Amino acid sequence: MLLNKPKFKKNIERIINLQKTNFLSLKTSMNSNKNRSKGGLKKKLNSRNKQYKSNKSRKNPNATAIKAFVEF
């Protein structure tokens, strides 16, 4: 009886649609958070690698040896 009333039916449809959109938005936000955390980790590792590489190239052992020899 109650289901046949158009207003009630409309409300139920609206609630169902809201639930669907909530679920979808939740799913996408979860995915984006997952990707964001992965991306952050990747960026952190990349920056560390870059720092290591730049330090490695800056600290040229031959150059320091020559510098020490000249100062001696």
Secondary structure per residue as TSV (DSSP state, phi and psi in degrees):
chain	resnum	aa	ss	phi	psi
A	1	M	-	360.0	-50.8
A	2	L	G	-70.7	-33.3
A	3	L	G	-67.0	-26.0
A	4	N	G	-76.0	-15.0
A	5	K	S	-72.0	127.9
A	6	P	H	-61.0	-37.0
A	7	K	H	-64.6	-43.7
A	8	F	H	-64.8	-42.7
A	9	K	H	-61.2	-43.1
A	10	K	H	-61.8	-42.9
A	11	N	H	-62.7	-42.4
A	12	I	H	-62.8	-44.6
A	13	E	H	-60.7	-41.4
A	14	R	H	-63.2	-42.7
A	15	I	H	-63.9	-43.3
A	16	I	H	-62.0	-44.4
A	17	N	H	-63.0	-40.5
A	18	L	H	-61.4	-42.9
A	19	Q	H	-61.9	-41.6
A	20	K	H	-61.4	-48.5
A	21	T	H	-66.0	-38.3
A	22	N	H	-60.6	-44.4
A	23	F	H	-63.2	-44.2
A	24	L	H	-64.5	-42.9
A	25	S	H	-66.3	-36.9
A	26	L	H	-63.9	-43.2
A	27	K	H	-61.9	-46.2
A	28	T	H	-67.1	-38.3
A	29	S	H	-66.4	-37.2
A	30	M	H	-63.4	-43.5
A	31	N	H	-62.9	-44.2
A	32	S	H	-65.7	-36.5
A	33	N	H	-64.4	-41.4
A	34	K	H	-62.1	-46.6
A	35	N	H	-66.5	-37.4
A	36	R	H	-63.1	-42.9
A	37	S	H	-66.8	-38.4
A	38	K	H	-63.9	-45.6
A	39	G	H	-61.6	-40.7
A	40	G	H	-61.8	-42.6
A	41	L	H	-65.1	-42.3
A	42	K	H	-61.7	-45.3
A	43	K	H	-61.2	-42.7
A	44	K	H	-61.5	-46.3
A	45	L	H	-63.6	-42.0
A	46	N	H	-62.4	-42.9
A	47	S	H	-66.2	-37.3
A	48	R	H	-64.3	-42.8
A	49	N	H	-62.0	-42.4
A	50	K	H	-62.6	-43.9
A	51	Q	H	-59.8	-45.5
A	52	Y	H	-61.5	-45.2
A	53	K	H	-63.9	-43.0
A	54	S	H	-67.9	-38.4
A	55	N	H	-65.6	-39.7
A	56	K	H	-62.5	-44.5
A	57	S	H	-72.3	-31.0
A	58	R	H	-71.1	-39.7
A	59	K	S	-87.0	75.0
A	60	N	-	-80.1	116.4
A	61	P	H	-61.1	-34.1
A	62	N	H	-65.9	-41.4
A	63	A	H	-63.8	-42.0
A	64	T	H	-67.6	-36.8
A	65	A	H	-64.6	-43.5
A	66	I	H	-63.8	-43.0
A	67	K	H	-60.6	-44.3
A	68	A	H	-64.2	-39.6
A	69	F	H	-65.9	-42.0
A	70	V	H	-65.3	-41.8
A	71	E	H	-67.6	-31.5
A	72	F	-	-68.0	360.0
